[in-house]
């Protein structure tokens, strides 16, 4: 039945392109600069969610077959005030002339424009606005809010979207997804990962998110190696406002948010603020979260200059649920659990926890303070300066301060692992003890980003920019309690090392209108990385390395206007990426990590016809020296990633949107792909004979890369201001490692959520929004993530672990706006 449902769902998505509907309105016009009087090529003209276009070299546009229910025409251009006018008025005066006024109040968009793509770039991307985020925001992290964008899979350690969450895009993991906030890098420079838990409820301060798939455009921070997530925080609001957002739901999940803003003061100043608290017990046992955050922003708007200072912080106290669930526990296999207990030497407490826990909510950790306790503070000074009608300078500085620890109870651990001598009592020698340890991070991340933007308002627009940042991170561990402390005192230090990383890049981008219908895009980035680590680690190994990398990342694209409603594009990009910290620290003397290279070909087609729109994008991502797990381990048994010479991702992404009637709207997308490693060799640790046993698998699937990802949002508006939406997500089979072994996989899953948004306008408030969300309404039992490892000890042993996600659960919310 599941296969039938999947095929019907996917076929329906693909058939969006065949839908036709009667449309009634056409509008033609020209968009010009109200001050200079010249045309504005590249301005965006939109009529509803489906119909839209950009102006040509002469600033002219044509929108045909606009659905009769669309009432507002919106015209926008970066750095200018947006104009909205009734469609009926626009039609009556067509062809019309729309004059846009330059505005320093639009500088928030100017600052991020250099690192974003548009319809002329020839790349695949999705824009998600504040309105769409607000509808879905009940306190879950940004990965959960982006779950229905193309090619994206989200996951949650605690099982319900609060706490540690993550995303993969086209199968690419978080360490290869570049994230910026207002054009400023956010990825952790050492691991290159993104920890959304450090920014609880950040979506409440976001005005828009752009997700670029593939290499994307040149940006700042860790090299984009599969996708980019570009976040822009709250935009200018001229009028004072205040909001109270509260929600509650399953697993005692509670969110309280207060937002307020002054509006424009004395024609020059604004202040915006947010204070948030999120608490949840989590779906997994003891996987609780206690999260707090604030956002404060002050802006100055001069005649030609804009300066904004942003300060935001997140404090998370999260009970650990990192280990996942053994397969035997998940399947209810008692004999398998007993064998697991024996193999891994579990003590009586841990054995009973495994045997008696619920199969889907099991958590290995039982110590009451097994927590991750971390705070991250961000300070940004962003500015935009109009130098002339054609030139704009954006100059930004930032500081990120992070500090915190995770705490662990350790049973019967060796004293020597903590630089402590054995305890001798008479003739008895004690070499092991129960203890509690903390592993700390204490870091500073600071730097600058800049761009110089040029617009001829004719055929050429260009950006020259870059960034310089420095990361200094101290790693250290301490023992805060031990049953037998030997010579140690409270907070006895047992390891210390320091990592320092300098990242510098320069890029140049340009768009050039070759003919009336053909536009060319070019982009080249030069990036240098210096990385130094010195000291020992928590396994008493010395870490000392000093690495330098220089990368050249070129990109080029063409966009061709096939007709007034259809566009074709193609681009080719090269991206390079340095190994992360663990790739160096966990490496062996004979296996040293090399930089990875990605060559990315994108080609696509977009069209709009009356009530519907459709897009198709083909991609071929060809990797050289991609770092993957092969089963090889270092001297202390930790897995190491190894460069494989050849691998690729190839697929087609389909997107469609249709206004079925005044009451029904449908958005859907699907990604069909092949993700392969050429001639993959698996290494299995052989404890019986020493060394490895190897298996050559030939061409295999890249781990965590489903061949099919699909999403649907079907909205019904029964009456004005009431929206009921069915949200459907399908993720195909994924393998836990790179062997394509059917015994090491995540099963495909299909989830359905139902969301209600009801907007009221009482006399005593601007808006009262009542919201409800039922997640996984059909109670699908599924796992979105996992891991595996194997070894030979009296035969082959394969250990699979999974992260179960919550079954049916709900959230309700009330948003009050003044």
N, C-alpha and C positions, 0 to 999 in steps of 0.2 A: 504493500500500500504506500509506503514511504517513497519508493521509487516512482510510482505513478504520480503521486503528489508533486514530487520534485520536477519530473519532466513537464507536467502541466504548468507549474509555476514558471519554470524557465522559458517554456514556449510562449507563455503569455507576455513575459517581459520582452522577448525578442520581437513579438508581433506588434509592439507599440508603433513601429514605423509604418504599419499598414493602416493605421486608424485615420479616418478622414471625417471632418465635420464641417457644417455650414458656418461660415463667418461673415460678418456684415460690414466691418468698418475698415477704411484705409486712410492713412495719414502720410503726407509728404511735407518736408520742410528743410530748413537750414539752421544750424546752430552756430552762433558767432560770439566773439568776445565783445561784451557790451562796452568795454573801455577802449580797446584798440580797434574794434570794428572788423577785424579779420575773422575768417572761418576757424572753427575748432575741429580739426580732423581727429577721429578717435573718441569723440564723446559718446557716451552710452545713452541709448534711448530705449525705455522699457514700457510695455503696456501689460500689466499683470505679471504673473509668475512664469508664463510660457513664452510670450512674444517679446523679442528684444533685438536690437541691432546696434551697430556703431556707425558714426558718420564717416563719409569718405574724405578724400583729400580736400574737397571743396566745402566740407562741413555739412554736406547734404545727406539726408536719410529718407528711406521709404519703409513704412510699416503697412503691410496689407493683411487682409483677412483677420483683423483683430476681433476676438469674440465679443459679442454684444454685451456680455455681462461685465466686461472690464470698464471701469469708470475713470481711472486716473492714468495719465501719461507722465512718466518721470524722465527727466533729462539731467544727466550728471557728467561732470568732468573733474578730474583730480585738480584741486586747488581753486575750484569755483563753487559758488553756491548752487545747490540742487534746485531745479525748478519742477514743480508739479502743477499740472493743470488738467481740468476735466477733458476726457476724451471727446465728449460732445462738442465742446468749444474748439478743441484742436481740429476736429473734422470739419466744422463749419467754416473755419478760416484757412483750411489747407489749400495751397501750400503756405505754411506759416513760418515765421522767423522767430527763433528763440534766442534771446540774448542772455548769456550767463555772466554774472558778475564775479570778478576775482574776490576771494575771501581768505583772509588769514585764519578764519575760524575753521576752514577745511584742512588745516595744516597737519592734523593727525593722519589723514589719508596720504598726504604728500610724503610724510616721513617713511611710511612703510611701502610706498609705491615702487621704490627702487629694487626691493627684494621680492616683489610679487610679479606674477605673470598675468597676461590678459589675453583677449581673443586673437591678438596678432602674434603671439609668441610661438604658436605651433606645438604646444605641450598640453598634457592632460591635467586638469585641475578641477576642484570643486570649491565654491564659496558658500560658507555657512554664516548667516547673519544672526544678530542678537535676538530677533523675533523667534527664529527657529530654535535657538538654544534655550530661550526662556520657556517655550512650550514643553520642552523635555527635561528641564532642570528641576529636580527634586532633591538635589544635594549630591548626586553621583558625580564621579570624576569626569573630566573631559573625554577620555576614551569611550565611556558609555554614551555620552551625548553625541559623539561622532559615529556611532555604530552603524548607521544606515547610509553612510557615504560609500561610494564605489570602492571595491577591492579591500575594504577594511574589516579586520576581525579584532574585537576587543575581548579582554579577559580580566578576571578579578580573582586574586588569591583568596579573599574572604567570601567570594561567591555571589556578591550582590552589588558590586560596582562602587563600594565605599572602602577606602583603605588602599592597599597596593593594587593598582590596575595597570594595564598596558595595552598597546595596540601593535598590530602588524598590518602592513599595507603591501599588497601583492606578495605576501609571504615574508616581506622584509621585516626584521625584528627592530625593536626600539633603539638599539645601538647604532642602527644605520638610518634612522629617521631624524633629520635635522629639525629642531624646534627653535623658533625665535619668538620673542615677545617685543613688539614694537621695533622689529628689526634687530633686536639685541639677542645674542645667543643664550640659550637656556640649557642645552645638554650638559650633563656632567662631563667636564673635559677628560677625566681619566677613564671612566667606564664607557663614555659616550652615550650612556643611557639617559632616559628621562624618567624622573620620579614625580609623577603627578600628585602623589600623596602629600608632597611638600607644599602644594598650592590648593588647599581645600576651598571649594566653592569659588574658584577663580573665574568660572564661567559667568558668574554674576557681575563681573567687571569687564566682560569682553564685548566689544562691538561687532567683531567679525573674525572669522577664521578662514584662511585659505589653505587647502590641502593640495599640494602639488605632487603628482605621482611620477615616478621615474627620477632621473637626476635633477630635473627642475632647473630654475634659474640660479645664478650665483647668489650666494647669501653669506651670512656671517656664522662663525662657529664651526663645529665638527662637520666634515664634508657630508653632504646629502648623498646617500648611497642606496636610494630606493624610493625615498619620499621626503617631503618637507611639509611641516605644519607651521604656518605663519600666523601668529596670534596678534590681534590689535586690540588694545584695551579701550575703555570707554571713550566715546567720541564727545565732541562739543555739544552741550545742551544750553540753549539760550535762556530757558525759563527755570526758576527754582523747582525742585522736586523732592519728594521723599517717598520711600517704599519700605514696606514691611513684608517680607516673604517668609512664610512658615510652612513646613511640611512634616508629615509623620507617616510611618508605615511599618511594614514587616520588620522583624528583628530589632524592634525598638529603635528604628532609624528616625532621628529627629534632626531637622535643619531649621535654624533661625538666622535670618539675615536682615540687617538694617542698612538701607542705602539713602543717601541724601546728597543734594547738590545745591549750590547757591544760585545757579544760573549766571548770567553775565553781570558782573559788578562794575559800575562806572565805565562800561563799554570796553573793559580791558582784562578783567580778571574772572576766573572761575575756580571753585573748589568743589571736588567730588570726594565722597568718602563711603566706605562700606565696612561693616563689621559682621563676621559670620561665625557660627558655631555648628558643627555637625557631630553627632554621636550615633553609634550603631553597635549592636551586639554582633553583627555579621551572621551570615548563614552557617559558616563553619564554626565548630565548637570553639569558644573563647576567642574568636577572631574579632575582638572588639576594636573600635576606633573612637578616639576622642580628639577631634580636630578643631583648631581655631585659626582664624585668619583675619587680616584687615587689609584694606586698600585705601590709600590717600593720595589724591592728585590735585596739584594746583597749577593753573595755567595763566600765562600772561600773553595777551594778544595786542601787539603793537601794530603800527600801520603797515609795516613790511616784515615784521619779525614775530615769531611765536616761540615761547619757551614753556615747557611743561616739566614739572618735577613729580615723579611717581615714587611712592614708597609703599611697598606691600610685603607682607610677611605671612608665613604659615608655620604653625606649631602642631606637630602630629605626635600622638601617643597611641601606638598601634600594637596590639598583641600579635605575636608572630604566627603566621600560618603559611610559612614558606615551604615546608617540606612536602606538601601534597599528601595524597592517600595511596598506600600500596594497593596494587591491583587486587590482591587476594581479599583485602578488606572491602574494596569497592564491590566486588562480585559476591561477597558473602561466603567465600570459600574457607571454611574453618581449617581444613587440613593444610591449605596453602598458607594460612596465617600462622599456624603452629610451626611450619617449616621456616617461614620468614623469621619468627621469633628465635628459633634455634640458630639459623644462619647468622643473624645479626647480634646475637648475645643480649637480647633485651632482658632487663631485670623484671621482677615480678610486677612492679607498678606499671611499667610501660607495656608489658604483655597484657595485663588486664585491661588497660586503656584501649589497646588494639582490639582485643576480643569482644569487649562489651560496648564499644562506641557504635553509634549509628553509621551505617555503611557509607552515607553520603556527607556526613558532617564531621568525620573523624579528624582530630588534630593531634599530631605527635606530641606537642608541647603541653605540659601540665603544670609547671612551675608558675605561681600566680603573678610573677612580674617578668615573664618572658616577653619583653616589650622592645619596640623600636621607639626611641625618644629623640626627636630631631627637630630643630628649628632652622628655617631659612629666611633671611631678610634680603629684600631687593631694594636698591635705590637706583633710579634712572633719571638722568637729566637729558631731555630730548628737545631739540630746537630746529626750527626751519626759518630761513632768511631769504626773502625775495631780493635778489641782486639786481634784476632788471625784468623786463617782460618775458625774457627768454630763459633766464638763469635763476636757479634756486639752489641754495646750499643747506644741507641738513647735517647737523653735527650733534653727536650724542655721547654721553659718558655713563658708565654704570659701575655698580659695586654689588656683589652678591656675597653675603656672609652666611656660612653654614656651620653648624656645630651640633653634635649630639652623639648618641651611642645606641647600641643594642645590647641588651642584657641577657645572659644565658646561665641556666643552671647546668652544671656538668657532673655527671655521676662518675665517681671512681676514676678520675683523670690522673695522668702521671704528673707528679710534682716537677719533674725535670722539663716538662713542656712549658713550664711557667718560670723557668730559671730559679727554681727552688731546690735545695738539697733534700734528700730523704730525711725522714724523722726517725731517730734512733731512740727507742725507749727500752732500756736494759738490753736484752738480747733480741728484741723485736725491731725490725726495720720496716718502716712504713714508706712506701714509694708512691702510693696513690691516695687520693682524697676526693671527697665531694667538695665542690667549690662553686662560687658564682663569679662570673667574669663580665666585664664590659669592654666592648671594642668601640673606640672613639674615632670620629672624624672631626677635624677642626680646620676649616678652610676659608680662603678669600679668593674671589674671582672678580677681576675688575679690568676695565679697558675702555675703548672708544670705538664707535662706528661712525661712518660719515658717507655722504654721497653728494655729488655735484650734478644736478639735473638740468638738461637742456631741452627745450622744445622750440622748434622753429615755427610751429603752427602751420607748417607746410608739409614737407615730405619726411623730415628727420626729427626724431627724438632720441636722446642719448642720456646715459648715466655713467658717471665715473665714481667709484666708491671703494670702500674697503673697511677693514677693522683691525685693531690690534688688541689682544687681550692676554692676560697673565693669570695663571691659576697656581695657588700655593696651598697644598693640602697635607696636613699632618695626620698620620695613622698611628694610633697607639692603643695598647690594651692594658687593663689593670684587673687585678683580683680584689674584689671588694669583700669577700668572705671565703673562708676555707675551714673545713672541719679540722684538718691538720695544716696549720699555716707554715710550718717549718720556720725559716728565718724571716718570712714575709710579714709585712704590716698591712693594715687596711689600705686599699688602693695600691697594692704592690704592682709596680709596672713590670710588664714581661715582654713587650716588644715596642719598637718605635721605628717608623720610617717616614720619609718626606718625599712627596712628589711635587715637581714644579714643571709647568707646561706653558710655553709661549706660542701663541697662534697669531699669525699675521697674514692678511690677504689684501690684494688689490684686484678690482675687476672693472671692466668696461663693457657697456651694453649699448646697443643701438637698434632702433627700428627705422627702416627706410622704405618709403612707398615707391616701388620700382615703376609700377603702372597704376592705373586707376583701380585695378582689381588685385594686383599682386604686391604683397608686402614682405620684406625680408627682415629677419631678426638675427643679430650676432651678439655673442657674449663670450668673453674669455676672462678667466680668473687665474691669478698666480697666488699660490698659498704656501707658506712655509710653517713648519712645526718643529719646535725644539722641546724635548721631553727628557727630564732628568729624575731619577729615583735613587735614593740612597738610604740604607738602613736595613734592619732585619724585619721579618714578618712573624705572624703568630705561630708559625711552625718552626721557628728558630733558624730560618734560612736567610742568608744574606741577599739583599737586593741592591744591586748597583748597576745602573745602565744610563747611558747618555746617547739619545737617538736624535737624528735630524732628518727631516723630510722636506723636499721641495716638489710641489705638484703644479702642473699646468692643466687647467680644466676648460677646454673650449666647448662652445655650443653654437648651433646655427639652426635656423628654421625658416620656412616659407609658409605663407598663408595666402590662399587664393579665393576670391569671392566668386563663386560659381553663378550665383544669382542674388536677387535681393534677399532671399531667405535661406540660402545655403552657402556653406564655407567648407573648403578642404584645406588641410594643413599637413606638414611633415617637419620633423626636427631630428637632429642627430647631436648627441651630447657625450662627453667623456668626463667621468668623475673618478677621482682617486681618494683613497682613505687610508690613514695610518692605522696600525693595530692599536688596540686599547691597552690599558695598564696590565690587565690580567694576561693578555697574550704574551707580554714580556716577562712578567714576574713568575708565571707558571711554566714558562718554556724550559726546555732542557738544553744541554750544551750542543746537542747535535740537531735540534729542531728549533730554529729561530724564525719568528714570524716576519713576513714581508708585507709591504703595502699591497692593497687590493686595487684593482682597476675595473671600472664598469663602462662599457660602451652601450649607449641607450638610443635605440631608434624608435621614434613615435610617429604615427601617421593616423589621421582621423578625418571625420566628416561630421558636420553639424547642420541641422536643418530645422526650420520652424514653419509650420503650416497651420494657420488659423488657431485652433484650440490645442494643437499638440506640437511637441518638440522632440527631436530624437538626435542622438549622437552616438558615434561608434569610434573607438580608438584602438588601434593595433599597437602593440609594443613588443620589442625584442631587446632584452637586457642581457648582454653578453659579458660574463665575468672572466677576469684573469686573476688567478691567485686568491679566489674567495676563501676566507677563513671559515672552516667548518670543524665540527667534532668528528673524529674518526674512530674513537675508542682508545687512542693513545693517552698515556698518563705520565706524570712526572715522578720524581723520586719519592714523593709523599702520597702518591696515589690520586692526585687531582687531575681531572681531565684537561687536556690542552687542545686548543684549536690549531689546525694545520692548514696551510695553503693547498688548495686543490687547483691544478692548472686550468681546467676548463669546466664551466658550468653556465647555465643560462636560465632565464625566465622569458616565456613567450606567451602572449595572450591577447584577447580582445575584450574590451570593456564596452558594454552597451548601456546607454542611459536613455530614459524616456520620461516625458511628462505630458499629461493630457487633462484638459478640463472637460469632463464628460457631460456636465450640465452645470446649472447654477448651484447645485447642491453637492456635486461629486467631483473630486480631483484625485489624480493618481500620479505618483512619482515612483519609478522603479529603476533598478540597475542590476546588471549581472556581469560577472567576469568569468570567462572561460580561459584556462591557462594550462601550460605545460612547464614544469620547473625541474630541471635535470642537472645532475652532475655526471660528467663523462668518466667512465672507468673508475668507479669508486671502490676503494679497498678498505674493508673493515678490519680493525685490530682488536683482538680479544685478549685481555690479560690472562696469562696461564700461570696460576699459582702452583699448580702441580709440578710443572717442569721448568718454570721461569720463562721470561720473555713473553712473546705474543704468539698466538695463532692468527693467521690472516685469511680473509675470504675476499676474493675479487668478485664484485657484484655486477660489473659492467655499468651500464647507464642506470642511475637510480633517481628517485624523486628527492628533491631538497626537503628537508624536514620542515614541518609546520607551513606547508605551502599547498593549500587545497586547490584542486583543479577547477572547482566551481564555488563562487561566492555570489550570492544574490540577495537583494533587499527590496522591499516594497513598502510604500506608505500610501494607503488608501484613505482619503478623508471625506467625511460626510458632514454637510452643514445643514441640519434639518430646519433651523431657524436662524435669524440673524444673531451673530456673536456666539454661536455655539458650534464647536467643532469636535467631531468624534472621529478618531483615526485608528485604523488597524495597521500595526507595524509588524512586518514579517521579515525574518532573517534566516537565510539558509547558508550553512557552511559545510562544504564537502569534506570527505575523508582527509585526514592529515597523518603523517608519520612522525613518530617521536624522535627518530634518528634518520640517517641518510641511507639506510639499507633497503628501503621499500619492503620491509618485513611486515607481513600482515599481523603478526603477533605483537607488534609495537606500534600501535596506531591510536588515534582519536577517531571515534566513529562520527559520521556526518550527523548534523543536527538541524532541526527546523523549529524556530521559536516564533510565537505570536504574542504581541503586546497590544493592549487596548488603552488609548489615551483620550481623556476628555478635557477640553478647555472651554470654559464658559465665562465670557467677559461681560460684566455689568457696569453700568455708569450711574451710580447713585448720586443724589444731589450733594452729598457730604464728602465725596471723594472723586478723583479723576477716573479711577478704574478700580473695580473689585473683580479679581480673576479667581475663579474656583477651578481647581485642577484635580485630576485623578489619573492614576496610571496603574494598570494591572499588568505586571510583567509575567511572561511565560504562562499565559492564560490556560493553555492546554497541558501544563505541568510536564513538559518535556524533561526527561532525565538525561543530562548531557554533561560532558566535560570539555572545557575550552582550551585547556593547556595541560602540559605534563612533561615528563622527562624519563629517560631510561639509561641504564648502564648494565654491562654484562661482564662476566669473568668465568674462568674455568677453575673449579675446585671440587674434585671428585665428580666432574661432569660440568656441562654448561649451565650456568645460572644467569637468568635475565631478570632484573628488577625493574618493573614499570611502576610509575607513580603518576597520579592524575589529580586535577583540580576540579572537583565537581562544582557546578553552578546551581544556584537556587532554583527550586521548582516555582510553582505559582506563588507570587507575592505581590504586594500592593503598596502604593504610596498615594496620599492625598495632600493637597496643598491649598493655601490661600495666599494670594498676592494682593496687597493693598497699596495703591498708588495715589499720591497726592500731587 
